[in-house]
Amino acid sequence: MTVINDKLNSLFQELEDIKETYVDLSTSSLDKNSKMTWTEHKEAYEELGEVFSASKFRSIQTEIIEEVIYSILEMLDGYKNLNFEADLIDKNTKESIMNKIQLHDKYRDFIELKKHL
């Protein structure tokens, strides 16, 4: 089970890294002097920067992205209407990393643990 936990932790850490990248990008875009080559909504970000502090906006973005990740993992766990069963397989060992677990619950545990570290 430790190998599976290592693989889950690796998956969840990659998801967290993606989340942090886009939270950082969007939060820095609140500043009128920032260069925003990644977005088509420069003016909207600047308007938000006049209303929200960077820390409040960061919290909102973090929450939204975590909920999107959680919902995607719920879908993989079978709680949405995919019309087929999904699995995540380690290509080297041919083992499922989803065996008898719920990804969305494990992800929530992972982010809660990271918040308390």
C-alpha positions as CSV (number, residue, x, y, z in Angstrom):
1,M,0.0,0.0,0.0
2,T,3.0,2.3,0.5
3,V,3.8,2.3,-3.2
4,I,0.2,3.2,-4.0
5,N,0.4,6.0,-1.4
6,D,3.6,7.3,-3.0
7,K,1.9,7.3,-6.4
8,L,-1.1,9.1,-5.1
9,N,1.0,11.6,-3.3
10,S,2.9,12.2,-6.5
11,L,-0.3,12.6,-8.5
12,F,-1.8,15.0,-5.9
13,Q,1.5,17.0,-5.6
14,E,1.4,17.5,-9.4
15,L,-2.2,18.7,-9.2
16,E,-1.2,21.0,-6.4
17,D,1.7,22.4,-8.4
18,I,-0.6,23.1,-11.3
19,K,-3.0,24.8,-9.0
20,E,-0.3,27.0,-7.4
21,T,1.0,28.0,-10.9
22,Y,-2.4,29.3,-11.9
23,V,-3.2,30.9,-8.6
24,D,0.1,32.7,-8.8
25,L,-0.5,33.8,-12.3
26,S,-4.0,35.0,-11.7
27,T,-3.1,36.8,-8.5
28,S,-0.2,38.6,-10.0
29,S,-2.5,39.7,-12.8
30,L,-4.4,41.9,-10.4
31,D,-1.5,44.4,-10.6
32,K,-1.9,46.8,-13.5
33,N,1.8,46.7,-14.2
34,S,2.0,43.0,-14.6
35,K,2.5,41.4,-18.0
36,M,-0.3,39.0,-18.7
37,T,0.6,37.1,-21.8
38,W,-1.4,34.1,-20.6
39,T,-4.8,35.7,-20.5
40,E,-7.3,37.4,-22.8
41,H,-8.9,39.2,-19.9
42,K,-6.3,41.8,-18.8
43,E,-8.9,44.5,-18.1
44,A,-11.1,42.2,-16.0
45,Y,-8.1,41.2,-13.8
46,E,-7.2,44.9,-13.3
47,E,-10.8,45.7,-12.3
48,L,-10.7,42.8,-9.8
49,G,-7.5,44.1,-8.5
50,E,-9.3,47.3,-7.5
51,V,-11.9,45.4,-5.5
52,F,-10.0,42.5,-4.0
53,S,-6.7,42.3,-2.1
54,A,-4.3,39.8,-3.6
55,S,-4.6,37.6,-0.5
56,K,-8.4,37.4,-0.7
57,F,-8.3,36.8,-4.4
58,R,-5.6,34.1,-3.9
59,S,-7.9,32.4,-1.4
60,I,-10.8,32.5,-3.8
61,Q,-8.8,31.1,-6.7
62,T,-7.3,28.3,-4.5
63,E,-10.8,27.3,-3.4
64,I,-12.2,27.2,-6.9
65,I,-9.3,25.3,-8.4
66,E,-9.4,22.8,-5.5
67,E,-13.1,22.2,-6.1
68,V,-12.5,21.7,-9.8
69,I,-9.8,19.1,-9.1
70,Y,-12.0,17.5,-6.5
71,S,-14.9,17.2,-9.0
72,I,-12.7,15.8,-11.7
73,L,-11.5,13.1,-9.2
74,E,-15.1,12.4,-8.3
75,M,-15.8,11.8,-11.9
76,L,-12.9,9.4,-12.1
77,D,-14.2,7.7,-9.0
78,G,-17.5,7.1,-10.8
79,Y,-19.7,9.8,-9.2
80,K,-20.6,11.6,-12.5
81,N,-22.1,10.6,-15.8
82,L,-19.1,9.4,-17.7
83,N,-20.9,6.4,-19.2
84,F,-17.8,4.3,-18.6
85,E,-15.6,3.3,-15.7
86,A,-12.3,5.1,-15.5
87,D,-9.0,4.0,-13.9
88,L,-5.5,5.3,-13.4
89,I,-2.9,2.7,-14.3
90,D,0.8,2.7,-13.6
91,K,2.2,1.9,-17.0
92,N,5.2,0.2,-15.6
93,T,3.5,-2.1,-13.1
94,K,0.1,-2.3,-14.8
95,E,-1.5,-1.7,-11.4
96,S,-4.4,0.6,-10.7
97,I,-3.6,3.4,-8.2
98,M,-7.4,3.6,-7.6
99,N,-7.7,0.1,-6.1
100,K,-10.3,0.2,-3.3
101,I,-9.9,4.0,-2.7
102,Q,-11.8,7.1,-3.5
103,L,-9.4,9.6,-5.2
104,H,-11.5,12.6,-4.3
105,D,-11.5,11.7,-0.6
106,K,-7.8,11.0,-0.6
107,Y,-7.2,14.3,-2.4
108,R,-9.2,16.2,0.2
109,D,-7.1,14.5,2.9
110,F,-3.9,15.4,1.1
111,I,-4.8,19.1,0.8
112,E,-6.0,19.3,4.4
113,L,-2.7,17.7,5.6
114,K,-0.7,20.2,3.5
115,K,-2.7,23.1,5.1
116,H,-1.6,22.0,8.6
117,L,2.1,21.5,7.8
